[in-house]
Structures are given as C-alpha cells and as structure tokens.
Amino acid sequence: MQKPIVIGSRGSDLALWQAHFVQAELARLNIPSELKIISTKGDQIQHLSLDKLEGKGFFTKEIEEALLNKEIDLAVHSHKDLPTDPVPGLIIAAVSDREDPSEILLIRKTVVDPSRKFGLPENAVVGTSSARRKSQLLSWRPDIQTKDLRGNVPTRIQKLRDIALGYDAILIAFAGVSRLEIDLSEFHTDKLDPRIFIPAPAQGVLALQIRAEDTELKALLRALDHPEIAEAIAVERKILNLFDGGCQLPLGAYCEKTEDADGQAIFNVSAAKADAWDQFPRHVFLSAKRSEGLAERVVNKLNTHFPANTQIFISRDIRKNDLFKSGLEARGCSVSGCSLIDIKRVPMRKYTKTDWVFFSSKHAVRHFMQQQPDVDGCRFATVGKSTAEELRKFGKRADFIGDADNTKMTGKKFAALAGSKSILFPQAKESMRTIQLQVTSKTQVIDLVVYETVKNTDRFEPPAEGFDVYVFTSPSNVDTFYEKHRIPAHSKVVAMGDATANALRKHGVKTDRMPASFDDLGLLQAVSGLY
C-alpha cells in the first residue's frame, strides 16, 4: 500500500478547508494523504495588525520548516501568504484554480447608506488589519475610520455581529466566505471589482509546496496544476518581489489574462501601491500581449514621478473627496476641473413601462429616476460600473453591466440577453443611440429623452500658458472648448472614449491615452500612464 502523503496546514477553518480540498483532489488521483496541523506566528499573535509584525512569512514559516525537516511532505498555503523569495530546497509544485479574488464588504443593514460610495455611512468604522485595504478604502472614502480586525474568517464576522465592538462594516476576501459557504444574509454585502479595489497578489489561489528533491511527488501534482493561473499570478508576485514586500505592504496587484478584439491573448494588470496605510496609493493599469517584463513595467510606472508643477485640467466639475483630484495631488500635481456644458432635465411627456430599462450614463439614471417613474418589476442594464453605481443610489441594481470601452459589443451582448423583451432607453436629446442600433427588432426599442446638454463657454478661462495635461470627458466638452480655446502643442491629451477622441481628431488633436474604464479610477490610471 502506498504511504500516505502528510499534508501540513494551519488550523483555521479556511486553512483546513484548503487542506481538505487538496486531499480530495489527491484522492481523485488515488493518492492517500493525512493532515498535520501546524501553528504559525501569524496564528499566535492576534493583538497586532499585520503591518506591525516584523519580517515575512507570518503564516508560512513554521510550515515550511516542517517541510524541510521532513515532518510533512506537502504544504498547502494561501498563495498570497507566501513570501516571494523562494526558500532553498522548496518549490511550488502546483497552483489551484483561482477563486474570485475580489474583496467583499460586509455592512450591518441598519447603517447602510446607498447614496454613498460602497454603501458605507459617513464616518463609518470599518474593520481590517490589512495596510493595503486601509490605504485603498481611505482613498475612496477619506471620512471613514479603520479599526484593526484580526482572527479567522468566522471570528471576524462574529466581531461585526457584536455591536458593542463598534464595527459598522468589515472588509475581507470573498474567497474565504465562498469556500466556507458562510451565510451572509444578515448583512448588506458589496463584492468589490478587483480591477477597482485591487486585491493582494495571488489572492484566491492555493499554492502546493514540496521539497525540490521530491521529483516523484512533483510529477504526481502536475495533474493538479493550472499553468494559466500560475502565469498570471507570477506577474502579481513579481511586482511584490520587486518592492521587497510581504503581506504587510500596502500593495495590490491583479493580472487578468483575457482576449482582445482579435482573439489574441492579452494580460491586463491593475496595481495600487501606497507608502503607508494612511497614504494615498499610486495607481497603474497596463496591458501587454506577453507576461514577460510586464511586472517590471508596472513597477517602473508606480515609481515614476510627475514633472514638477504638472498642471492638469479635466472637463468636469471637481467633487468632494474626488478620487481623480486627490490621487494626482498626492503625486504633486495641480488639478483644475470645470464642465463646459450644463445638463438640463427634460420632463417626460410620455412614459411607457417596459421589461428592461437601459442607461448609458449617470445623467440618464439621475434625470429619469428623479422623475419617479413606475419601474416595479423592471430589469435594469447599464453601460459601465459607474452608471450602475449611480443606479444603486436609487435602490436599484443593474442586472446587466456592459463594457464602457466598447459600446457596440455591449449592445450586441445586451440584445442577446434581452431577446424579444421591450426596452426603454432614457437618454440625452443628442444621443448617438449606439446600443439601440444593435437591437434587431426596432419595435422593442422605446427612446425617451430625459436630459439635454447646453454649451457654456463662459465658465472656463485657462491660464495663458495652458495646461500640461487635458482630460476630456465627452464630445460636447471638446466642441465647447474649441469655440474659444486651443490646446498647446506641448500638452498631453486624454479622451474618455472613442466618440470623445473622434471629436478631438476633428480639431486636429491626437489623443495620447484613453482610460481602460470610464470612471474616476480609469481617468486617474490614464493620466498616471502618461509619464
């Protein structure tokens, strides 16, 4: 009879789930195994947040020592807990498939405020001991208070239940609650897009570690390996390695392997790094057809300094706690913002209730919903996550969220989903109707004008030397700008979308960069990528 493989694991509920999962995978290959529980430094020290612990490998060192001492044969780790410097004599023989790497925000239902970012009330107390989570959360919501939170996943959730402890919400990895199948119905939950709220490198992936000399076991574990996942997280972990960081570093990195419009493989990397948990993180988004050298490019961008006194203009009004403005000012830039158009509501003369309501912009959401139409039983669709977020302020969730960077494809996907159902399109008076044109049966489509744009050339007067960077958010803003002004030859230009880029092109201006997403973060990443 084959000698059982001894698997080393921490003793938390999640760690045991991971170890039992690997046991089941080995059993599927007719490989017997048994578990050995090992306590780590991170398990033993619960009164300090991770950024206050010295060294690396808080949750892995003791297990790796047991592996080297041949007390166990196989270690199962949360890959994000592993230091990026390899341990002599040990190798990662296989990585698991990736669970959804998103963070999930759990909020007590009695305090939810849907009008605010993430549904958190003003001055909310949010539990987390992660420097990375703190820095990103505070960049979006500087009004909130963070409070250290340690313990395994069920323990942290129990601390949220205990009102006396003072938490309004907690922020944890979705993978943990998903794997443990924890019932979260008592809380308001918000799963955060990993391209917006960026997870730890390799979050959601398991690492199977063995001794380098165990070639037979390495060959057996090849059947459990996922090379495409390994390739993507290698980029994330290389970024972490280049910063000489561990799990206490305020660094998020997420690499997603997808396909471009031509069906070619492409790697998209979102990264955010702060100097400390209470500092604003620097954001980068890069795409490449090869993973080689991508991590180095990301790190180079994160380390790049803007030229002194860089002046930036954006064609929209600056809002309170503006992520775009705050992020660039944290890097030494000066940001001015002014919309060159006014948005005016158009009263709805005739409203017909439909199966679907499709919104292409936040303005459409606002000027439709504020007129209090009867939408009970309707399903909702949006272009882009920022439009979906605006819809949530009115207590509604989008059943379909399309890509803002390819509205034609979004229209085709939505048309396939809607089938023969009726669709209402609240829109601007001058709408290009890109989505509607993708719907085969025109009898399904009902257009409803709910707002119009009016030029306002008197609102803006640029400095004589102009700005170093111009960010245009719509074709209307471009056309209004060019009625009185011109962009200096030395300036760089960012356009939000193809229509805005085309408007600039008509005035002889080439766009230097376009955002990957049509929201504040996408604009921030686009400007950061100029230097």
DAVEN-V877153 format. One record per residue. N is the residue number from 1. RES is the residue in one small letter. SS is DSSP state (helix for helix, strand for strand, loop for the rest). BURIAL is b if it has 9 or more other C-alpha atoms within 8 Angstrom, else e. Layout:
N&RES&SS&BURIAL / N&RES&SS&BURIAL
This chain:
1&m&loop&e / 2&q&loop&e / 3&k&loop&e / 4&p&loop&e / 5&i&strand&b / 6&v&strand&b / 7&i&strand&b / 8&g&strand&b / 9&s&strand&b / 10&r&loop&b / 11&g&loop&b / 12&s&loop&e / 13&d&helix&b / 14&l&helix&b / 15&a&helix&b / 16&l&helix&b / 17&w&helix&b / 18&q&helix&b / 19&a&helix&b / 20&h&helix&e / 21&f&helix&e / 22&v&helix&b / 23&q&helix&b / 24&a&helix&e / 25&e&helix&b / 26&l&helix&b / 27&a&helix&b / 28&r&helix&e / 29&l&loop&e / 30&n&loop&e / 31&i&loop&b / 32&p&loop&b / 33&s&strand&b / 34&e&strand&b / 35&l&strand&b / 36&k&strand&b / 37&i&strand&e / 38&i&loop&b / 39&s&loop&b / 40&t&loop&b / 41&k&helix&b / 42&g&helix&e / 43&d&helix&e / 44&q&helix&e / 45&i&loop&e / 46&q&loop&b / 47&h&loop&e / 48&l&loop&e / 49&s&loop&b / 50&l&helix&b / 51&d&helix&b / 52&k&helix&e / 53&l&loop&e / 54&e&loop&e / 55&g&loop&e / 56&k&loop&e / 57&g&loop&b / 58&f&loop&b / 59&f&loop&b / 60&t&loop&b / 61&k&helix&b / 62&e&helix&b / 63&i&helix&b / 64&e&helix&b / 65&e&helix&e / 66&a&helix&b / 67&l&helix&b / 68&l&helix&b / 69&n&loop&e / 70&k&loop&e / 71&e&loop&e / 72&i&loop&b / 73&d&loop&b / 74&l&strand&b / 75&a&strand&b / 76&v&strand&b / 77&h&strand&b / 78&s&strand&b / 79&h&helix&b / 80&k&helix&b / 81&d&helix&b / 82&l&loop&b / 83&p&loop&b / 84&t&loop&b / 85&d&loop&e / 86&p&loop&e / 87&v&loop&e / 88&p&loop&e / 89&g&loop&e / 90&l&strand&b / 91&i&strand&b / 92&i&strand&b / 93&a&strand&b / 94&a&strand&b / 95&v&strand&b / 96&s&loop&b / 97&d&loop&b / 98&r&loop&b / 99&e&loop&e / 100&d&loop&e / 101&p&loop&b / 102&s&loop&b / 103&e&strand&b / 104&i&strand&b / 105&l&strand&b / 106&l&strand&b / 107&i&strand&b / 108&r&strand&b / 109&k&helix&e / 110&t&helix&e / 111&v&helix&b / 112&v&loop&b / 113&d&loop&e / 114&p&loop&b / 115&s&loop&e / 116&r&loop&b / 117&k&helix&e / 118&f&helix&e / 119&g&helix&b / 120&l&loop&b / 121&p&loop&b / 122&e&loop&e / 123&n&loop&e / 124&a&loop&b / 125&v&strand&b / 126&v&strand&b / 127&g&strand&b / 128&t&loop&b / 129&s&loop&b / 130&s&loop&b / 131&a&helix&b / 132&r&helix&b / 133&r&helix&b / 134&k&helix&b / 135&s&helix&b / 136&q&helix&b / 137&l&helix&b / 138&l&helix&b / 139&s&helix&b / 140&w&helix&b / 141&r&loop&b / 142&p&loop&e / 143&d&loop&e / 144&i&loop&b / 145&q&strand&e / 146&t&strand&b / 147&k&strand&b / 148&d&loop&e / 149&l&loop&b / 150&r&loop&b / 151&g&loop&e / 152&n&loop&b / 153&v&helix&b / 154&p&helix&e / 155&t&helix&e / 156&r&helix&b / 157&i&helix&b / 158&q&helix&e / 159&k&helix&b / 160&l&helix&b / 161&r&helix&e / 162&d&loop&e / 163&i&helix&e / 164&a&helix&e / 165&l&helix&e / 166&g&loop&e / 167&y&loop&b / 168&d&loop&b / 169&a&strand&b / 170&i&strand&b / 171&l&strand&b / 172&i&strand&b / 173&a&strand&b / 174&f&helix&b / 175&a&helix&b / 176&g&helix&b / 177&v&helix&b / 178&s&helix&e / 179&r&helix&e / 180&l&helix&b / 181&e&loop&e / 182&i&loop&e / 183&d&loop&e / 184&l&loop&e / 185&s&loop&e / 186&e&loop&e / 187&f&strand&b / 188&h&strand&b / 189&t&strand&b / 190&d&strand&e / 191&k&strand&b / 192&l&strand&b / 193&d&loop&b / 194&p&loop&b / 195&r&loop&e / 196&i&loop&e / 197&f&loop&b / 198&i&loop&b / 199&p&loop&b / 200&a&loop&b / 201&p&loop&b / 202&a&loop&b / 203&q&loop&b / 204&g&loop&b / 205&v&loop&b / 206&l&strand&b / 207&a&strand&b / 208&l&strand&b / 209&q&strand&b / 210&i&strand&b / 211&r&strand&b / 212&a&loop&e / 213&e&loop&e / 214&d&loop&e / 215&t&helix&e / 216&e&helix&e / 217&l&helix&e / 218&k&helix&b / 219&a&helix&e / 220&l&helix&e / 221&l&helix&b / 222&r&helix&b / 223&a&helix&e / 224&l&helix&b / 225&d&loop&b / 226&h&loop&b / 227&p&helix&e / 228&e&helix&e / 229&i&helix&b / 230&a&helix&b / 231&e&helix&b / 232&a&helix&b / 233&i&helix&b / 234&a&helix&e / 235&v&helix&b / 236&e&helix&b / 237&r&helix&b / 238&k&helix&b / 239&i&helix&b / 240&l&helix&b / 241&n&helix&b / 242&l&helix&b / 243&f&loop&e / 244&d&loop&e / 245&g&loop&b / 246&g&loop&b / 247&c&loop&b / 248&q&loop&b / 249&l&loop&b / 250&p&loop&b / 251&l&strand&b / 252&g&strand&b / 253&a&strand&b / 254&y&strand&b / 255&c&strand&b / 256&e&strand&e / 257&k&strand&b / 258&t&strand&e / 259&e&strand&b / 260&d&loop&e / 261&a&loop&e / 262&d&loop&e / 263&g&loop&e / 264&q&loop&e / 265&a&strand&b / 266&i&strand&b / 267&f&strand&b / 268&n&strand&b / 269&v&strand&b / 270&s&strand&b / 271&a&strand&b / 272&a&strand&b / 273&k&strand&b / 274&a&loop&b / 275&d&loop&e / 276&a&loop&b / 277&w&loop&b / 278&d&loop&e / 279&q&loop&e / 280&f&loop&b / 281&p&loop&b / 282&r&strand&b / 283&h&strand&b / 284&v&strand&b / 285&f&strand&b / 286&l&strand&e / 287&s&strand&e / 288&a&strand&b / 289&k&loop&e / 290&r&loop&e / 291&s&loop&b / 292&e&loop&e / 293&g&loop&e / 294&l&helix&b / 295&a&helix&b / 296&e&helix&b / 297&r&helix&e / 298&v&helix&b / 299&v&helix&b / 300&n&helix&e / 301&k&helix&b / 302&l&helix&b / 303&n&helix&e / 304&t&loop&e / 305&h&loop&e / 306&f&loop&b / 307&p&loop&e / 308&a&loop&e / 309&n&loop&e / 310&t&loop&b / 311&q&strand&b / 312&i&strand&b / 313&f&strand&b / 314&i&strand&b / 315&s&loop&b / 316&r&loop&b / 317&d&loop&e / 318&i&loop&b / 319&r&loop&e / 320&k&loop&e / 321&n&loop&e / 322&d&loop&e / 323&l&helix&b / 324&f&helix&b / 325&k&helix&b / 326&s&helix&b / 327&g&helix&b / 328&l&helix&b / 329&e&helix&b / 330&a&loop&e / 331&r&loop&b / 332&g&loop&b / 333&c&loop&b / 334&s&strand&b / 335&v&strand&b / 336&s&strand&b / 337&g&strand&b / 338&c&loop&b / 339&s&loop&b / 340&l&loop&b / 341&i&strand&b / 342&d&strand&b / 343&i&strand&b / 344&k&strand&e / 345&r&strand&e / 346&v&loop&b / 347&p&loop&e / 348&m&loop&b / 349&r&loop&e / 350&k&loop&e / 351&y&loop&e / 352&t&loop&e / 353&k&loop&e / 354&t&loop&b / 355&d&loop&b / 356&w&strand&b / 357&v&strand&b / 358&f&strand&b / 359&f&strand&b / 360&s&loop&b / 361&s&loop&b / 362&k&helix&b / 363&h&helix&e / 364&a&helix&b / 365&v&helix&b / 366&r&helix&b / 367&h&helix&b / 368&f&helix&b / 369&m&helix&b / 370&q&loop&e / 371&q&loop&e / 372&q&loop&e / 373&p&loop&e / 374&d&loop&e / 375&v&loop&e / 376&d&loop&e / 377&g&loop&e / 378&c&loop&b / 379&r&strand&b / 380&f&strand&b / 381&a&strand&b / 382&t&strand&b / 383&v&strand&b / 384&g&loop&b / 385&k&helix&b / 386&s&helix&b / 387&t&helix&b / 388&a&helix&b / 389&e&helix&e / 390&e&helix&b / 391&l&helix&b / 392&r&helix&b / 393&k&loop&b / 394&f&loop&b / 395&g&loop&e / 396&k&loop&e / 397&r&loop&e / 398&a&loop&b / 399&d&loop&e / 400&f&strand&e / 401&i&strand&b / 402&g&strand&b / 403&d&loop&b / 404&a&loop&b / 405&d&loop&b / 406&n&loop&e / 407&t&helix&b / 408&k&helix&b / 409&m&helix&e / 410&t&helix&b / 411&g&helix&b / 412&k&helix&b / 413&k&helix&e / 414&f&helix&b / 415&a&helix&b / 416&a&helix&e / 417&l&helix&e / 418&a&helix&b / 419&g&loop&e / 420&s&loop&e / 421&k&loop&b / 422&s&loop&b / 423&i&strand&b / 424&l&strand&b / 425&f&strand&b / 426&p&strand&b / 427&q&strand&b / 428&a&strand&b / 429&k&loop&b / 430&e&loop&e / 431&s&loop&e / 432&m&loop&e / 433&r&loop&e / 434&t&loop&b / 435&i&loop&b / 436&q&helix&e / 437&l&helix&e / 438&q&helix&b / 439&v&loop&b / 440&t&loop&e / 441&s&loop&e / 442&k&helix&e / 443&t&helix&e / 444&q&helix&b / 445&v&strand&b / 446&i&strand&b / 447&d&strand&e / 448&l&strand&b / 449&v&strand&b / 450&v&strand&b / 451&y&strand&b / 452&e&strand&b / 453&t&strand&b / 454&v&strand&e / 455&k&strand&b / 456&n&loop&b / 457&t&loop&b / 458&d&loop&e / 459&r&loop&e / 460&f&loop&e / 461&e&loop&e / 462&p&loop&e / 463&p&loop&e / 464&a&loop&e / 465&e&loop&e / 466&g&loop&e / 467&f&loop&b / 468&d&loop&b / 469&v&strand&b / 470&y&strand&b / 471&v&strand&b / 472&f&strand&b / 473&t&loop&b / 474&s&loop&b / 475&p&helix&b / 476&s&helix&b / 477&n&helix&b / 478&v&helix&b / 479&d&helix&b / 480&t&helix&b / 481&f&helix&b / 482&y&loop&b / 483&e&loop&e / 484&k&loop&e / 485&h&loop&e / 486&r&loop&e / 487&i&loop&e / 488&p&loop&e / 489&a&loop&e / 490&h&loop&e / 491&s&loop&b / 492&k&strand&b / 493&v&strand&b / 494&v&strand&b / 495&a&strand&b / 496&m&loop&b / 497&g&loop&b / 498&d&helix&e / 499&a&helix&b / 500&t&helix&b / 501&a&helix&b / 502&n&helix&b / 503&a&helix&b / 504&l&helix&b / 505&r&helix&b / 506&k&helix&e / 507&h&loop&e / 508&g&loop&e / 509&v&loop&e / 510&k&loop&e / 511&t&loop&b / 512&d&loop&e / 513&r&strand&b / 514&m&strand&b / 515&p&loop&b / 516&a&loop&e / 517&s&loop&b / 518&f&loop&b / 519&d&loop&e / 520&d&helix&e / 521&l&helix&b / 522&g&helix&b / 523&l&helix&b / 524&l&helix&b / 525&q&helix&b / 526&a&helix&b / 527&v&helix&b / 528&s&helix&b / 529&g&loop&b / 530&l&loop&e / 531&y&loop&e
